[in-house]
Amino acid sequence: MRDDPDGVWLAGVDGCRAGWLAAFVRPTGGEACVEVFARFADIAARACAVVAIDIPIGLPERTGAGGRAAESAVRPLLGARQSSVFSVPSRSAVYAGDFGTCCAAALATSEPPRKVSRQLFMLAPKIREVDAALRADPARAARVFEVHPEVAFWRLNGGRALGEPKKVKGRGYEPGLSLRRGLLVDAGFALDVVAASPPRGAGPDDLLDALACAAVARRIHAGLAQPFPDPPPRDAHGLPMAIWA
């Protein structure tokens, strides 16, 4: 991504094994500049009008069945893909230092009482990273939006759940990956961008997810995106808790 004060840049961001994969795009056009970053703060420092990121934003003090209202709002849209939407626990659970303490905090702040999965606990450092960055800078928080790749692909698929997963038993599933590539091309991305090899430290599914997030960033910038739920509730720090698509 070039520094360009006269142009508008948007970003779609997905977590990857090396940190974060960002796809920088213009409001229209087929090209994208894809980079891996170790820290979210380095992405947020770029001059992007909208950053659409696949990470929970806004942490509740207590949760009900199914996590936040955001998760409950989008799961019914996704059919067999709804298991990809994790239940986000309370702020105290996300900020716990170890898995046992995290589960204890989640049990104490949920109704009905519910522990957290190992998968969610492993995601907690990234959630904390983004949460801290947004709480420290209200201007930055105003241009960073929570998205979810499967909800993004639902939107790109005309509001229909995808019939194929992107992974099976933890490995890339080509029919599902091919389906998602086609939706991204239909959304206006160049085939060579969608079919490119991902940067080192990221996987093929990370690249597709980052581009899907970028597609929602374009919708947000154009005023076309919808938050789930609408209107978004806010956490104790004023951060909205909604998934945009």
C-alpha positions as CSV (number, residue, x, y, z in Angstrom):
1,M,0.0,0.0,0.0
2,R,1.4,3.4,-1.0
3,D,0.9,6.5,1.1
4,D,-1.4,8.5,-1.1
5,P,-3.1,11.5,0.6
6,D,-5.3,12.1,-2.5
7,G,-6.7,8.6,-2.6
8,V,-9.0,6.5,-0.4
9,W,-7.7,3.2,0.9
10,L,-9.8,0.6,2.7
11,A,-8.6,-2.6,4.4
12,G,-9.9,-6.1,5.1
13,V,-8.0,-7.9,7.9
14,D,-7.9,-11.5,8.9
15,G,-5.8,-13.2,11.6
16,C,-3.1,-15.6,10.4
17,R,-0.3,-17.6,12.0
18,A,2.2,-14.8,11.5
19,G,-0.1,-12.1,13.0
20,W,-2.5,-10.3,10.7
21,L,-3.1,-10.5,6.9
22,A,-4.4,-7.2,5.5
23,A,-5.8,-6.7,2.0
24,F,-5.7,-3.0,1.1
25,V,-8.1,-1.9,-1.6
26,R,-9.6,1.1,-3.3
27,P,-13.4,1.7,-3.0
28,T,-13.7,0.2,-6.5
29,G,-11.5,-1.8,-8.8
30,G,-10.1,-5.3,-9.0
31,E,-6.6,-4.8,-7.4
32,A,-5.5,-5.4,-3.9
33,C,-2.2,-4.9,-2.0
34,V,-1.8,-7.8,0.4
35,E,0.7,-7.7,3.4
36,V,1.3,-9.6,6.6
37,F,1.8,-7.6,9.8
38,A,2.9,-8.8,13.2
39,R,0.9,-6.1,15.0
40,F,-2.6,-4.7,14.5
41,A,-1.4,-1.3,15.5
42,D,0.8,-1.2,12.3
43,I,-2.3,-1.7,10.2
44,A,-4.4,0.8,12.1
45,A,-1.6,3.4,11.6
46,R,-2.1,3.3,7.9
47,A,-4.4,6.0,6.3
48,C,-7.4,3.8,5.7
49,A,-10.9,5.2,5.7
50,V,-12.3,1.9,6.8
51,V,-10.7,-1.2,8.4
52,A,-12.9,-4.3,8.4
53,I,-11.4,-6.9,10.7
54,D,-12.4,-10.5,11.5
55,I,-12.1,-10.1,15.3
56,P,-14.7,-9.5,18.1
57,I,-14.9,-5.8,18.9
58,G,-16.7,-4.8,22.1
59,L,-16.7,-7.1,25.1
60,P,-19.7,-7.5,27.4
61,E,-19.5,-7.6,31.1
62,R,-21.9,-10.6,31.1
63,T,-23.2,-12.9,28.4
64,G,-26.3,-14.9,27.7
65,A,-26.8,-18.1,25.8
66,G,-24.8,-18.0,22.6
67,G,-22.5,-15.1,23.5
68,R,-23.2,-11.6,22.4
69,A,-26.2,-10.4,20.5
70,A,-24.0,-10.1,17.4
71,E,-23.2,-13.8,17.3
72,S,-26.9,-14.7,17.9
73,A,-27.9,-12.4,15.1
74,V,-25.7,-13.9,12.3
75,R,-25.7,-17.6,13.1
76,P,-29.2,-18.3,11.6
77,L,-28.0,-16.8,8.3
78,L,-25.2,-19.3,7.8
79,G,-26.8,-22.7,7.8
80,A,-24.2,-25.4,8.2
81,R,-21.5,-22.7,8.5
82,Q,-22.8,-21.2,11.7
83,S,-20.3,-23.2,13.8
84,S,-17.7,-20.8,12.5
85,V,-19.2,-18.1,14.7
86,F,-17.6,-18.4,18.2
87,S,-19.5,-17.3,21.3
88,V,-17.5,-14.3,22.7
89,P,-17.3,-14.4,26.5
90,S,-17.1,-11.5,29.0
91,R,-14.3,-9.0,29.1
92,S,-13.0,-10.5,32.4
93,A,-12.7,-13.9,30.7
94,V,-11.0,-12.5,27.6
95,Y,-8.4,-10.8,29.8
96,A,-7.7,-13.8,32.0
97,G,-4.1,-15.0,32.0
98,D,-4.6,-18.7,31.6
99,F,-7.2,-21.2,30.4
100,G,-8.4,-22.2,33.9
101,T,-8.9,-18.6,35.0
102,C,-10.6,-17.8,31.7
103,C,-13.1,-20.6,32.1
104,A,-13.7,-19.7,35.7
105,A,-14.4,-16.1,34.7
106,A,-16.6,-17.1,31.8
107,L,-18.6,-19.4,34.2
108,A,-19.1,-16.6,36.7
109,T,-20.2,-14.0,34.0
110,S,-22.6,-16.1,31.8
111,E,-26.2,-17.2,32.1
112,P,-26.5,-20.1,31.8
113,P,-22.9,-20.7,33.0
114,R,-20.6,-21.6,30.2
115,K,-16.9,-22.2,29.8
116,V,-14.9,-21.2,26.8
117,S,-13.3,-23.4,24.1
118,R,-9.6,-23.8,23.7
119,Q,-10.0,-22.3,20.3
120,L,-11.5,-19.1,21.7
121,F,-8.9,-18.9,24.4
122,M,-6.1,-19.1,21.8
123,L,-7.8,-16.2,20.0
124,A,-7.9,-14.1,23.2
125,P,-4.5,-12.3,22.7
126,K,-5.6,-11.0,19.3
127,I,-8.9,-9.8,20.8
128,R,-7.1,-8.0,23.6
129,E,-4.7,-6.5,21.1
130,V,-7.5,-4.9,19.0
131,D,-9.5,-4.0,22.1
132,A,-6.6,-2.1,23.7
133,A,-5.8,-0.3,20.4
134,L,-9.4,0.9,19.9
135,R,-10.0,1.9,23.5
136,A,-6.8,4.0,23.4
137,D,-7.9,6.0,20.3
138,P,-11.5,6.9,19.8
139,A,-10.8,8.3,16.3
140,R,-9.2,5.0,15.3
141,A,-12.2,3.1,16.8
142,A,-14.6,5.0,14.6
143,R,-13.1,3.6,11.4
144,V,-12.5,0.0,12.5
145,F,-15.5,-2.4,12.1
146,E,-16.0,-6.0,13.1
147,V,-16.8,-8.4,10.3
148,H,-16.9,-12.2,9.9
149,P,-15.7,-13.9,6.6
150,E,-18.6,-16.4,6.5
151,V,-21.1,-13.6,6.9
152,A,-19.2,-11.6,4.3
153,F,-19.5,-14.5,1.9
154,W,-23.2,-14.9,2.8
155,R,-23.6,-11.3,1.7
156,L,-21.6,-11.8,-1.5
157,N,-23.7,-14.9,-2.2
158,G,-26.9,-12.9,-2.4
159,G,-27.9,-13.5,1.2
160,R,-27.6,-17.3,0.9
161,A,-25.5,-19.6,3.2
162,L,-22.6,-21.3,1.4
163,G,-23.0,-24.9,0.8
164,E,-19.4,-25.9,1.1
165,P,-16.9,-25.4,3.9
166,K,-13.5,-23.9,3.3
167,K,-11.7,-26.5,5.5
168,V,-12.4,-30.1,6.3
169,K,-10.6,-31.7,9.2
170,G,-8.3,-28.6,9.4
171,R,-7.2,-28.7,5.8
172,G,-8.2,-26.6,2.9
173,Y,-11.2,-28.0,1.0
174,E,-10.8,-27.1,-2.7
175,P,-14.6,-27.1,-3.6
176,G,-15.2,-24.6,-0.8
177,L,-12.2,-22.5,-1.6
178,S,-13.1,-22.4,-5.3
179,L,-16.7,-21.3,-4.4
180,R,-15.3,-18.4,-2.4
181,R,-12.8,-17.4,-5.1
182,G,-15.7,-17.2,-7.6
183,L,-17.8,-15.0,-5.3
184,L,-14.8,-12.6,-4.8
185,V,-14.3,-12.4,-8.6
186,D,-18.1,-11.7,-9.0
187,A,-17.7,-9.0,-6.4
188,G,-15.1,-7.2,-8.6
189,F,-11.7,-8.5,-7.5
190,A,-9.3,-9.5,-10.3
191,L,-8.8,-13.2,-10.8
192,D,-5.0,-12.9,-10.4
193,V,-5.6,-11.3,-7.0
194,V,-8.0,-14.0,-5.8
195,A,-5.9,-16.9,-7.1
196,A,-2.6,-15.5,-5.9
197,S,-0.4,-17.4,-3.4
198,P,-0.7,-16.0,0.1
199,P,2.2,-14.1,1.6
200,R,4.5,-16.1,3.9
201,G,2.9,-16.6,7.3
202,A,-0.6,-16.8,5.9
203,G,-2.7,-19.6,4.3
204,P,-4.9,-19.6,1.2
205,D,-8.0,-19.4,3.3
206,D,-6.6,-16.4,5.1
207,L,-6.1,-14.6,1.8
208,L,-9.7,-15.3,0.7
209,D,-11.1,-14.2,4.1
210,A,-9.1,-10.9,4.1
211,L,-10.5,-10.1,0.6
212,A,-14.0,-10.9,1.8
213,C,-13.4,-8.5,4.7
214,A,-12.2,-5.9,2.2
215,A,-15.4,-6.4,0.2
216,V,-17.4,-5.5,3.3
217,A,-15.1,-2.6,3.9
218,R,-16.2,-1.3,0.5
219,R,-19.9,-1.8,1.5
220,I,-19.3,0.1,4.8
221,H,-17.5,3.0,2.9
222,A,-20.4,3.2,0.4
223,G,-23.0,3.2,3.2
224,L,-24.5,-0.1,2.1
225,A,-23.5,-2.4,5.0
226,Q,-25.8,-3.5,7.7
227,P,-24.8,-4.2,11.3
228,F,-26.1,-7.3,13.1
229,P,-27.8,-6.4,15.4
230,D,-29.1,-3.1,14.3
231,P,-28.6,-0.8,16.1
232,P,-25.5,-2.1,17.7
233,P,-25.3,-2.2,21.5
234,R,-22.2,-0.8,23.1
235,D,-19.9,-2.2,25.8
236,A,-18.8,-0.5,28.9
237,H,-16.1,1.4,27.0
238,G,-18.4,2.6,24.3
239,L,-17.3,0.1,21.6
240,P,-20.1,-1.2,19.4
241,M,-20.8,-4.9,19.4
242,A,-22.0,-5.8,15.9
243,I,-20.9,-7.8,12.9
244,W,-21.2,-5.8,9.6
245,A,-22.0,-7.2,6.2
